[in-house]
Amino acid sequence: MSQDYIIKPTLEENLTAFEQELPRVLTDHNGRFGVGNAVEGFTYWDTYSDASQYGNKEYKLFGFIIRQVSHIQKTESFTRNIAVRLASR
């Protein structure tokens, strides 16, 4: 019997990945919302709501961040307690 484990990138890894991508996407996506993580990369949406819906649908429990593309970065964070149940095969 084997179990699949999900290794989620840490918040710091996700933030670092976004910060590294920021200079490349600033011109084309300024004001939009990037959603993604350090493993899968980021996609960009016009509204926070659209980015949130996409993140919840695509990443489920894997973990993701949403950041607005801007020259000025502000931090808004929240936590959510999520219990993860691993399925046996």
ZIWO-V614409 format. One record per helix or strand of 3 or more residues. SS is the DSSP state (h for helix, s for strand). FROM is the first residue (numbers start at 1). LEN is the number of residues. If there is no record, write none. Layout:
ss-><SS,SS>
from-><FROM,FROM>
len-><LEN,LEN>
//
This chain:
ss-><h,s,s,h,s>
from-><11,33,41,48,65>
len-><19,5,5,11,4>
//
